[in-house]
Amino acid sequence: MRIVALTGAGISAESGVPTFRDADGLWEGHRVEDVATPEAFERQPDVVHRFYDARRAALASVEPNAAHLALARLEEAWGDDLLVVTQNIDDLHERAGSSRVLHLHGELRSALCRACAGRHAWEGDLVGGPPCPSCGSRGLRPDVVWFGEVPYEMDRVFGALDSADLFVSIGTSGAVYPAAGFVLAARAYGARTLELNLVPSEGSHHFHEARHGPAGELVPEWVDEVLG
Ligand code: BV8
């Protein structure tokens, strides 16, 4: 059985990474248009840099939770028949042991050079304009997909949805496209669809089955079922 698992901020919530839309979420703290658009970056690069620099620094103080670890356990048994497509820009899937992970919206621990398009693993701050390791220019930006930008790896995602037997959506509100539309594509391709989320998402009615509760409980239970 080939599985595609889409994950969102909800899978990292129990690790202490704030989600975007819950009461104390990141978007609550920052107006969306203030930080996650190319226009915002052009207008006030330091505000945007500080927003991502703070989240990159915070990675050092969070750990993968039982949901991340369960998906890594499933990959260990399932191999190439499991693909994790994450909207998250944290590295908790990788730190839990997952290796087949697509970051649809980029990664905090990566910097993208606007001058030479070079990408570089990045740990520290980007504010202050450190030189690009490849070309030396001061054109580095967070390697994340902002609103209005094209998500990464879309061809690979749709290829995986096309051959999936099961599409499971974990910890996402179904508020942002194109990820929010993956369930419809999966259904059109004939896959079964399962939602695991704290509460019904905006797209919950599109799923054949939906279970609601914390990912730290639902995902290990589901993986135990799959591994039988
Ligand atoms: C694009 C990276 C073209 C940066 C992010 C009008 C209508 C429809 C669409 C649009 C429109 N106007 C504009 C658009 C397009 C736009 C869009 O969808 N806007 C929305 C707001 C309407 N999309 C784009 O611009 C995208 N690009 O469309 O390009 C294109 C399209 C296709 C093909 C080619 C070209 C780019 C969007 C990417 C933006 N970048 N993040 C960063 O991280 O700062 S978005 C960001 O929010 C996340 O990455 C994520 O994708 C998104 C949603 O967040 P979630 O992960 O779902 O988190 P959220 O807080 O919303 O929900 C958490 C869920 O977890 C909740 O349901 C909660 O109940 C649950 N939960 C909480 N705790 C737990 C839990 N579940 C389980 N256990 C728990 N413990």
Residues whose N, C-alpha, C, O or C-beta is under 5 A from the ligand:
A	BS01	BV8	G8 A9 G10 A13 E14 T19 F20 R21 D22 A36 Q87 N88 I89 H105 V144 V145 W146 F147 G148 E149 V150 P151 G171 T172 S173 G174 A175 V176 Y177 P178 L196 N197 L198 V199 S201 G213 P214 A215
